[in-house]
Amino acid sequence: MRLLSPEGVFAPSESAAEFLPYLDRLTEADYRRFYRDMVVVRRFDTEAANLQRQGQLALWVPSHGQEAAQVGSAYATRPQDHVFPSYREHVVGMIRGLDPVDILRMLRGVTLGGWTPEDHGNFHLYTLVLASQTLHATGYAMGMQLDGATATGDPETDQAVIVYYGDGASSQGDANEALVFAASYQTPQVFFLQNNHWAISVPVTRQSRTPLYLRAAGFGMPGTQIDGNDVLASFAVTAKHLDDARAGKGPALIEALTYRVGAHTTADDPTKYRDPEQLAYWVARDPIARFRSYLQGLGVEQEFLDAVDEEADDYAADVRRRALDIHSPEKAVIFDNVYAEPHPLIQEQKAWLDRYEESFEGGDA
């Protein structure tokens, strides 16, 4: 399903008809917000990669190229919904109210998880163990049903879950078990599969002989494949499936066809396994350039586009300044958050570490 052509012209595909009414929810101000967030997160992404190369982060996970899929789907959620990310959904977290420096803290290794979801728009923790978040999301959605928090008929309060995962994670057992439970219990959730064509160095063509969205039918749920570089398609399709989920119509799967322009992480070298011609093909279909062309066709002034670029630079500079001010926590944190109540074993381990470190003071060792 596509609404915008690669050139940024509004040209809905034949499969777009049932999703077009969801665009009526959007105004030009929303379009500007979509564009602003895509540009800002890409600039943040570049700055974070630079910080890693300069020794400020242990690792960085780029999102370059996947901005439209993430921005459109994030804005389709409602405040009461719960979002379960993988580890590349930086802009989704930002839209839900997460300070991006919290992501940097996690990838610097100075937090025990990153953030408290209820304080950041129900944006749950990053999951570096592939596909485990699909089970977390499904279990949470089942809990919503047991609590009577969904399918009441009130779209302003009914809750749903969206879980993000990739083509590589789709081959994991956890993802398939989550789909089984979701279909069996008709959970209020959307599986948002970002097919960026590479599970690190393994192409999606080796993982699946058929398009990934077709797997949904095997589990008894609707599946929709979208142009993941079309932010309007991402919004409309996700909004429709989330509405259905909140109304008690069960889960759905969205496959967003996009491309991981950067490396899998900063520990990866994609030039060793990726065809430069394939990369060039997708770079030419850049989601930000596509939406900018669309906005220009609507008559959006150049001053706005220039202001967004300036804001993105300022945003990245602020992130860098605050990232360089991140300090390691006191070692007591690793003990104080293991149990809710004091525990003798933890107290013993904490005392042992204190004695061990004190043994080096004043000695020759």
C-alpha positions as a Markdown table, in Angstrom:
| # | Residue | x | y | z |
|---|---|---|---|---|
| 1 | Met | 0.0 | 0.0 | 0.0 |
| 2 | Arg | 1.4 | 3.4 | -1.0 |
| 3 | Leu | 0.0 | 6.9 | -1.0 |
| 4 | Leu | 3.1 | 8.9 | -2.1 |
| 5 | Ser | 5.2 | 8.0 | -5.1 |
| 6 | Pro | 9.0 | 8.0 | -4.8 |
| 7 | Glu | 8.9 | 11.4 | -6.4 |
| 8 | Gly | 6.6 | 12.7 | -3.6 |
| 9 | Val | 3.4 | 12.8 | -5.7 |
| 10 | Phe | 0.1 | 11.8 | -4.1 |
| 11 | Ala | -0.7 | 8.7 | -6.1 |
| 12 | Pro | -2.5 | 6.1 | -4.0 |
| 13 | Ser | -2.1 | 2.5 | -5.0 |
| 14 | Glu | -5.2 | 0.3 | -5.7 |
| 15 | Ser | -5.0 | -1.2 | -2.2 |
| 16 | Ala | -5.2 | 2.2 | -0.5 |
| 17 | Ala | -9.0 | 2.8 | -0.7 |
| 18 | Glu | -9.9 | 1.5 | 2.8 |
| 19 | Phe | -7.1 | 3.5 | 4.4 |
| 20 | Leu | -7.7 | 6.9 | 2.7 |
| 21 | Pro | -10.3 | 8.0 | 5.2 |
| 22 | Tyr | -7.7 | 8.0 | 8.0 |
| 23 | Leu | -5.9 | 10.9 | 6.2 |
| 24 | Asp | -8.8 | 13.1 | 7.1 |
| 25 | Arg | -7.5 | 13.1 | 10.7 |
| 26 | Leu | -4.4 | 15.0 | 9.5 |
| 27 | Thr | -3.9 | 18.7 | 9.0 |
| 28 | Glu | -1.0 | 20.6 | 7.4 |
| 29 | Ala | 0.3 | 21.1 | 10.9 |
| 30 | Asp | 0.6 | 17.4 | 11.3 |
| 31 | Tyr | 2.4 | 17.1 | 7.9 |
| 32 | Arg | 4.9 | 19.7 | 9.1 |
| 33 | Arg | 5.3 | 17.8 | 12.4 |
| 34 | Phe | 6.0 | 14.5 | 10.5 |
| 35 | Tyr | 8.7 | 16.2 | 8.4 |
| 36 | Arg | 10.3 | 18.0 | 11.4 |
| 37 | Asp | 10.6 | 14.8 | 13.4 |
| 38 | Met | 12.1 | 12.8 | 10.5 |
| 39 | Val | 14.7 | 15.5 | 9.9 |
| 40 | Val | 15.5 | 16.0 | 13.5 |
| 41 | Val | 15.9 | 12.3 | 14.3 |
| 42 | Arg | 18.2 | 11.8 | 11.3 |
| 43 | Arg | 20.4 | 14.6 | 12.5 |
| 44 | Phe | 20.4 | 13.1 | 16.0 |
| 45 | Asp | 21.2 | 9.7 | 14.5 |
| 46 | Thr | 24.3 | 11.1 | 12.8 |
| 47 | Glu | 25.4 | 12.9 | 16.0 |
| 48 | Ala | 25.0 | 9.7 | 18.1 |
| 49 | Ala | 27.1 | 7.7 | 15.6 |
| 50 | Asn | 29.8 | 10.4 | 15.9 |
| 51 | Leu | 29.7 | 10.2 | 19.7 |
| 52 | Gln | 30.2 | 6.4 | 19.5 |
| 53 | Arg | 33.2 | 6.8 | 17.1 |
| 54 | Gln | 34.7 | 9.3 | 19.6 |
| 55 | Gly | 34.5 | 6.8 | 22.5 |
| 56 | Gln | 31.4 | 8.3 | 24.2 |
| 57 | Leu | 29.1 | 5.3 | 23.6 |
| 58 | Ala | 29.7 | 1.6 | 23.7 |
| 59 | Leu | 27.5 | 1.1 | 20.6 |
| 60 | Trp | 25.1 | 2.9 | 18.4 |
| 61 | Val | 22.2 | 1.5 | 16.4 |
| 62 | Pro | 21.4 | 3.7 | 13.3 |
| 63 | Ser | 17.9 | 4.4 | 12.1 |
| 64 | His | 18.8 | 6.2 | 8.9 |
| 65 | Gly | 16.3 | 5.3 | 6.2 |
| 66 | Gln | 13.5 | 4.1 | 8.5 |
| 67 | Glu | 12.2 | 7.4 | 9.6 |
| 68 | Ala | 8.9 | 7.4 | 7.7 |
| 69 | Ala | 7.9 | 4.0 | 8.9 |
| 70 | Gln | 8.5 | 5.0 | 12.5 |
| 71 | Val | 7.1 | 8.5 | 12.5 |
| 72 | Gly | 3.9 | 7.6 | 10.7 |
| 73 | Ser | 3.2 | 4.6 | 12.9 |
| 74 | Ala | 4.1 | 6.5 | 16.1 |
| 75 | Tyr | 1.6 | 9.3 | 15.4 |
| 76 | Ala | -1.1 | 6.7 | 14.8 |
| 77 | Thr | -1.0 | 5.7 | 18.4 |
| 78 | Arg | -3.0 | 7.2 | 21.2 |
| 79 | Pro | -1.7 | 8.4 | 24.5 |
| 80 | Gln | -3.2 | 5.4 | 26.4 |
| 81 | Asp | -1.5 | 2.9 | 24.0 |
| 82 | His | 1.6 | 0.9 | 24.9 |
| 83 | Val | 4.6 | 0.8 | 22.6 |
| 84 | Phe | 7.2 | -2.0 | 22.7 |
| 85 | Pro | 10.3 | -1.1 | 20.7 |
| 86 | Ser | 13.2 | -3.2 | 19.5 |
| 87 | Tyr | 16.4 | -1.1 | 19.7 |
| 88 | Arg | 16.2 | 1.2 | 16.6 |
| 89 | Glu | 12.9 | 3.1 | 17.3 |
| 90 | His | 14.6 | 6.4 | 18.4 |
| 91 | Val | 12.0 | 8.7 | 16.9 |
| 92 | Val | 9.1 | 6.7 | 18.2 |
| 93 | Gly | 10.5 | 7.2 | 21.7 |
| 94 | Met | 11.0 | 10.9 | 21.1 |
| 95 | Ile | 7.4 | 11.3 | 19.9 |
| 96 | Arg | 6.1 | 9.5 | 23.0 |
| 97 | Gly | 8.1 | 12.0 | 25.2 |
| 98 | Leu | 11.4 | 10.2 | 25.8 |
| 99 | Asp | 14.5 | 12.3 | 26.1 |
| 100 | Pro | 16.9 | 10.9 | 23.5 |
| 101 | Val | 19.8 | 11.4 | 25.9 |
| 102 | Asp | 18.2 | 8.5 | 27.8 |
| 103 | Ile | 18.9 | 6.3 | 24.8 |
| 104 | Leu | 22.5 | 7.4 | 24.8 |
| 105 | Arg | 22.8 | 6.7 | 28.5 |
| 106 | Met | 21.6 | 3.1 | 27.9 |
| 107 | Leu | 24.1 | 2.6 | 25.0 |
| 108 | Arg | 26.8 | 4.1 | 27.1 |
| 109 | Gly | 26.0 | 1.4 | 29.7 |
| 110 | Val | 25.3 | 3.7 | 32.7 |
| 111 | Thr | 21.7 | 2.7 | 33.3 |
| 112 | Leu | 20.0 | -0.6 | 34.3 |
| 113 | Gly | 17.5 | -0.4 | 31.5 |
| 114 | Gly | 17.0 | 3.2 | 30.3 |
| 115 | Trp | 13.7 | 4.7 | 31.5 |
| 116 | Thr | 10.4 | 4.1 | 33.3 |
| 117 | Pro | 7.7 | 3.5 | 30.6 |
| 118 | Glu | 4.8 | 5.2 | 32.4 |
| 119 | Asp | 6.8 | 8.4 | 32.7 |
| 120 | His | 7.5 | 8.4 | 28.9 |
| 121 | Gly | 4.2 | 7.8 | 27.1 |
| 122 | Asn | 4.1 | 4.1 | 27.8 |
| 123 | Phe | 7.2 | 3.7 | 25.7 |
| 124 | His | 8.7 | 0.5 | 27.0 |
| 125 | Leu | 12.4 | -0.4 | 27.2 |
| 126 | Tyr | 14.7 | -1.2 | 24.3 |
| 127 | Thr | 15.2 | -4.9 | 23.8 |
| 128 | Leu | 18.5 | -6.1 | 22.5 |
| 129 | Val | 17.4 | -9.8 | 22.6 |
| 130 | Leu | 15.8 | -10.2 | 19.2 |
| 131 | Ala | 12.0 | -10.7 | 19.2 |
| 132 | Ser | 11.6 | -11.1 | 23.0 |
| 133 | Gln | 9.6 | -7.8 | 23.0 |
| 134 | Thr | 7.0 | -9.5 | 20.8 |
| 135 | Leu | 6.1 | -11.8 | 23.7 |
| 136 | His | 6.3 | -9.0 | 26.2 |
| 137 | Ala | 3.8 | -7.0 | 24.1 |
| 138 | Thr | 1.5 | -9.9 | 23.6 |
| 139 | Gly | 1.4 | -10.7 | 27.3 |
| 140 | Tyr | 0.8 | -7.0 | 28.1 |
| 141 | Ala | -2.1 | -7.0 | 25.6 |
| 142 | Met | -3.6 | -10.1 | 27.2 |
| 143 | Gly | -3.4 | -8.2 | 30.5 |
| 144 | Met | -5.3 | -5.3 | 29.0 |
| 145 | Gln | -8.1 | -7.7 | 28.1 |
| 146 | Leu | -8.2 | -9.2 | 31.6 |
| 147 | Asp | -8.3 | -5.6 | 33.1 |
| 148 | Gly | -11.2 | -4.6 | 30.8 |
| 149 | Ala | -9.1 | -1.8 | 29.4 |
| 150 | Thr | -9.9 | -2.4 | 25.8 |
| 151 | Ala | -12.9 | -3.1 | 23.5 |
| 152 | Thr | -15.3 | -1.1 | 25.7 |
| 153 | Gly | -16.6 | 0.9 | 22.8 |
| 154 | Asp | -14.9 | 4.2 | 23.9 |
| 155 | Pro | -12.0 | 4.9 | 21.5 |
| 156 | Glu | -10.8 | 7.7 | 23.8 |
| 157 | Thr | -9.9 | 5.3 | 26.6 |
| 158 | Asp | -9.7 | 1.9 | 24.9 |
| 159 | Gln | -6.1 | 0.7 | 24.9 |
| 160 | Ala | -3.9 | -1.2 | 22.4 |
| 161 | Val | -0.4 | -2.3 | 21.9 |
| 162 | Ile | 2.1 | -1.8 | 19.1 |
| 163 | Val | 5.3 | -3.8 | 18.9 |
| 164 | Tyr | 8.2 | -3.1 | 16.6 |
| 165 | Tyr | 10.5 | -5.8 | 15.3 |
| 166 | Gly | 12.5 | -6.5 | 12.1 |
| 167 | Asp | 12.8 | -9.0 | 9.4 |
| 168 | Gly | 15.6 | -10.8 | 11.2 |
| 169 | Ala | 13.6 | -11.0 | 14.4 |
| 170 | Ser | 10.7 | -12.5 | 12.4 |
| 171 | Ser | 12.7 | -15.7 | 12.1 |
| 172 | Gln | 13.0 | -16.0 | 15.8 |
| 173 | Gly | 10.8 | -18.5 | 17.7 |
| 174 | Asp | 9.6 | -15.8 | 20.1 |
| 175 | Ala | 8.0 | -13.8 | 17.3 |
| 176 | Asn | 6.1 | -16.8 | 16.1 |
| 177 | Glu | 5.0 | -17.8 | 19.6 |
| 178 | Ala | 3.8 | -14.2 | 20.1 |
| 179 | Leu | 1.7 | -14.4 | 16.9 |
| 180 | Val | 0.2 | -17.7 | 18.0 |
| 181 | Phe | -0.9 | -16.3 | 21.4 |
| 182 | Ala | -2.1 | -13.0 | 19.9 |
| 183 | Ala | -4.3 | -14.9 | 17.3 |
| 184 | Ser | -5.5 | -17.4 | 19.9 |
| 185 | Tyr | -6.6 | -14.7 | 22.4 |
| 186 | Gln | -7.4 | -12.0 | 19.9 |
| 187 | Thr | -5.2 | -9.5 | 21.6 |
| 188 | Pro | -5.6 | -5.8 | 21.0 |
| 189 | Gln | -2.2 | -5.3 | 19.2 |
| 190 | Val | -0.4 | -4.5 | 16.0 |
| 191 | Phe | 2.8 | -6.2 | 15.0 |
| 192 | Phe | 4.8 | -3.6 | 13.1 |
| 193 | Leu | 7.5 | -5.4 | 11.2 |
| 194 | Gln | 10.2 | -3.1 | 9.7 |
| 195 | Asn | 11.6 | -5.1 | 6.8 |
| 196 | Asn | 14.9 | -3.2 | 6.2 |
| 197 | His | 16.1 | -6.1 | 4.0 |
| 198 | Trp | 19.0 | -7.2 | 6.3 |
| 199 | Ala | 19.3 | -9.2 | 9.5 |
| 200 | Ile | 22.8 | -8.0 | 10.1 |
| 201 | Ser | 24.5 | -9.7 | 7.1 |
| 202 | Val | 21.7 | -12.1 | 6.1 |
| 203 | Pro | 19.4 | -10.8 | 3.3 |
| 204 | Val | 15.6 | -11.2 | 3.8 |
| 205 | Thr | 15.5 | -13.2 | 0.6 |
| 206 | Arg | 17.3 | -15.9 | 2.4 |
| 207 | Gln | 15.1 | -15.8 | 5.4 |
| 208 | Ser | 11.8 | -16.0 | 3.6 |
| 209 | Arg | 10.7 | -17.3 | 0.2 |
| 210 | Thr | 7.5 | -15.2 | 0.4 |
| 211 | Pro | 6.7 | -11.7 | 1.5 |
| 212 | Leu | 6.6 | -11.5 | 5.3 |
| 213 | Tyr | 3.2 | -9.9 | 5.6 |
| 214 | Leu | 1.7 | -13.2 | 4.1 |
| 215 | Arg | 2.7 | -15.0 | 7.3 |
| 216 | Ala | -0.2 | -13.1 | 9.1 |
| 217 | Ala | -2.8 | -15.2 | 7.3 |
| 218 | Gly | -1.2 | -18.4 | 8.5 |
| 219 | Phe | -1.8 | -17.2 | 12.1 |
| 220 | Gly | -5.4 | -16.1 | 11.3 |
| 221 | Met | -4.9 | -12.3 | 11.3 |
| 222 | Pro | -4.9 | -9.6 | 8.7 |
| 223 | Gly | -1.6 | -8.6 | 7.2 |
| 224 | Thr | -0.8 | -5.4 | 5.2 |
| 225 | Gln | 2.4 | -4.6 | 3.3 |
| 226 | Ile | 3.2 | -0.9 | 3.0 |
| 227 | Asp | 5.8 | 1.3 | 1.4 |
| 228 | Gly | 7.8 | 1.9 | 4.6 |
| 229 | Asn | 9.3 | 5.0 | 3.1 |
| 230 | Asp | 5.9 | 6.7 | 2.7 |
| 231 | Val | 5.1 | 8.4 | 6.0 |
| 232 | Leu | 1.4 | 8.9 | 5.1 |
| 233 | Ala | 0.9 | 5.2 | 4.3 |
| 234 | Ser | 2.5 | 4.2 | 7.6 |
| 235 | Phe | 0.2 | 6.5 | 9.5 |
| 236 | Ala | -3.0 | 5.5 | 7.7 |
| 237 | Val | -2.5 | 1.7 | 7.8 |
| 238 | Thr | -1.3 | 1.7 | 11.5 |
| 239 | Ala | -4.2 | 4.0 | 12.5 |
| 240 | Lys | -6.7 | 1.6 | 10.9 |
| 241 | His | -5.3 | -1.5 | 12.5 |
| 242 | Leu | -4.9 | 0.1 | 15.9 |
| 243 | Asp | -8.5 | 1.3 | 15.8 |
| 244 | Asp | -9.6 | -2.3 | 15.0 |
| 245 | Ala | -7.5 | -3.6 | 17.8 |
| 246 | Arg | -9.0 | -1.2 | 20.4 |
| 247 | Ala | -12.5 | -2.1 | 19.1 |
| 248 | Gly | -11.9 | -5.8 | 19.9 |
| 249 | Lys | -11.3 | -7.0 | 16.4 |
| 250 | Gly | -8.0 | -8.7 | 17.3 |
| 251 | Pro | -4.4 | -8.3 | 16.1 |
| 252 | Ala | -2.9 | -7.4 | 12.8 |
| 253 | Leu | 0.5 | -7.4 | 11.2 |
| 254 | Ile | 2.1 | -4.6 | 9.1 |
| 255 | Glu | 5.1 | -5.2 | 7.0 |
| 256 | Ala | 6.8 | -1.9 | 6.2 |
| 257 | Leu | 9.2 | -2.3 | 3.3 |
| 258 | Thr | 12.1 | 0.0 | 3.9 |
| 259 | Tyr | 15.9 | -0.1 | 4.0 |
| 260 | Arg | 18.7 | 0.1 | 6.5 |
| 261 | Val | 20.9 | 2.7 | 4.9 |
| 262 | Gly | 23.5 | 2.6 | 7.6 |
| 263 | Ala | 25.2 | -0.3 | 9.3 |
| 264 | His | 23.3 | -2.7 | 11.5 |
| 265 | Thr | 25.2 | -1.1 | 14.4 |
| 266 | Thr | 28.5 | 0.7 | 14.7 |
| 267 | Ala | 30.1 | -2.8 | 15.2 |
| 268 | Asp | 29.1 | -3.8 | 11.7 |
| 269 | Asp | 30.7 | -3.1 | 8.2 |
| 270 | Pro | 27.9 | -3.5 | 5.6 |
| 271 | Thr | 30.3 | -3.0 | 2.7 |
| 272 | Lys | 31.5 | -6.6 | 3.2 |
| 273 | Tyr | 28.1 | -8.0 | 2.3 |
| 274 | Arg | 25.9 | -5.4 | 0.6 |
| 275 | Asp | 25.6 | -4.6 | -3.1 |
| 276 | Pro | 26.3 | -0.9 | -3.7 |
| 277 | Glu | 23.7 | -0.8 | -6.5 |
| 278 | Gln | 21.0 | -2.0 | -4.0 |
| 279 | Leu | 22.0 | 0.7 | -1.6 |
| 280 | Ala | 21.9 | 3.4 | -4.3 |
| 281 | Tyr | 18.4 | 2.2 | -5.3 |
| 282 | Trp | 17.1 | 2.8 | -1.8 |
| 283 | Val | 19.0 | 6.0 | -1.2 |
| 284 | Ala | 17.2 | 7.4 | -4.3 |
| 285 | Arg | 13.9 | 6.6 | -2.5 |
| 286 | Asp | 14.8 | 8.5 | 0.7 |
| 287 | Pro | 11.7 | 9.0 | 2.9 |
| 288 | Ile | 12.7 | 12.5 | 3.9 |
| 289 | Ala | 13.3 | 13.7 | 0.3 |
| 290 | Arg | 10.0 | 12.1 | -0.8 |
| 291 | Phe | 8.0 | 13.9 | 1.9 |
| 292 | Arg | 9.8 | 17.2 | 1.3 |
| 293 | Ser | 8.8 | 17.1 | -2.3 |
| 294 | Tyr | 5.2 | 16.4 | -1.3 |
| 295 | Leu | 5.2 | 19.4 | 1.1 |
| 296 | Gln | 6.7 | 21.6 | -1.6 |
| 297 | Gly | 3.9 | 20.5 | -3.9 |
| 298 | Leu | 1.4 | 21.6 | -1.2 |
| 299 | Gly | 3.1 | 25.1 | -1.2 |
| 300 | Val | 4.9 | 24.8 | 2.1 |
| 301 | Glu | 7.4 | 27.7 | 2.2 |
| 302 | Gln | 11.2 | 27.2 | 1.9 |
| 303 | Glu | 11.6 | 29.2 | 5.1 |
| 304 | Phe | 9.9 | 26.3 | 7.1 |
| 305 | Leu | 12.2 | 23.7 | 5.5 |
| 306 | Asp | 15.3 | 25.8 | 6.3 |
| 307 | Ala | 14.1 | 26.4 | 9.8 |
| 308 | Val | 13.7 | 22.6 | 10.4 |
| 309 | Asp | 17.3 | 22.1 | 9.2 |
| 310 | Glu | 18.5 | 24.7 | 11.7 |
| 311 | Glu | 16.4 | 23.2 | 14.5 |
| 312 | Ala | 17.9 | 19.8 | 13.8 |
| 313 | Asp | 21.4 | 21.2 | 14.0 |
| 314 | Asp | 20.6 | 22.9 | 17.3 |
| 315 | Tyr | 18.9 | 19.8 | 18.6 |
| 316 | Ala | 22.0 | 17.6 | 17.8 |
| 317 | Ala | 24.3 | 20.2 | 19.4 |
| 318 | Asp | 22.3 | 20.1 | 22.6 |
| 319 | Val | 22.3 | 16.3 | 22.6 |
| 320 | Arg | 26.0 | 16.3 | 22.2 |
| 321 | Arg | 26.5 | 18.8 | 25.0 |
| 322 | Arg | 24.4 | 16.8 | 27.4 |
| 323 | Ala | 25.8 | 13.5 | 26.3 |
| 324 | Leu | 29.3 | 14.6 | 27.2 |
| 325 | Asp | 28.1 | 15.4 | 30.6 |
| 326 | Ile | 26.9 | 11.9 | 31.3 |
| 327 | His | 28.6 | 10.4 | 34.3 |
| 328 | Ser | 28.8 | 6.9 | 35.6 |
| 329 | Pro | 26.4 | 6.1 | 38.5 |
| 330 | Glu | 27.4 | 5.1 | 42.0 |
| 331 | Lys | 28.2 | 1.3 | 42.2 |
| 332 | Ala | 25.5 | 0.9 | 44.8 |
| 333 | Val | 22.9 | 1.2 | 42.0 |
| 334 | Ile | 23.6 | -2.4 | 40.8 |
| 335 | Phe | 22.7 | -3.7 | 44.3 |
| 336 | Asp | 19.8 | -1.4 | 45.3 |
| 337 | Asn | 17.6 | -2.3 | 42.4 |
| 338 | Val | 17.8 | -6.1 | 42.4 |
| 339 | Tyr | 15.0 | -6.7 | 44.9 |
| 340 | Ala | 12.2 | -4.4 | 46.1 |
| 341 | Glu | 13.1 | -5.2 | 49.7 |
| 342 | Pro | 16.5 | -5.6 | 51.5 |
| 343 | His | 17.9 | -9.0 | 50.8 |
| 344 | Pro | 20.8 | -10.6 | 52.9 |
| 345 | Leu | 22.6 | -12.1 | 49.9 |
| 346 | Ile | 22.7 | -8.7 | 48.1 |
| 347 | Gln | 23.8 | -7.0 | 51.3 |
| 348 | Glu | 26.6 | -9.6 | 51.6 |
| 349 | Gln | 27.7 | -9.1 | 48.0 |
| 350 | Lys | 27.7 | -5.3 | 48.4 |
| 351 | Ala | 29.9 | -5.6 | 51.6 |
| 352 | Trp | 32.3 | -7.9 | 49.8 |
| 353 | Leu | 32.8 | -5.5 | 46.9 |
| 354 | Asp | 33.4 | -2.7 | 49.4 |
| 355 | Arg | 36.1 | -4.8 | 51.1 |
| 356 | Tyr | 37.6 | -5.8 | 47.9 |
| 357 | Glu | 38.0 | -2.2 | 46.6 |
| 358 | Glu | 39.3 | -1.1 | 50.0 |
| 359 | Ser | 42.0 | -3.7 | 49.8 |
| 360 | Phe | 43.7 | -1.8 | 47.0 |
| 361 | Glu | 43.9 | 1.5 | 49.0 |
| 362 | Gly | 47.4 | 2.3 | 50.2 |
| 363 | Gly | 48.8 | -1.0 | 48.8 |
| 364 | Asp | 51.4 | -1.7 | 46.1 |
| 365 | Ala | 48.9 | -3.9 | 44.1 |
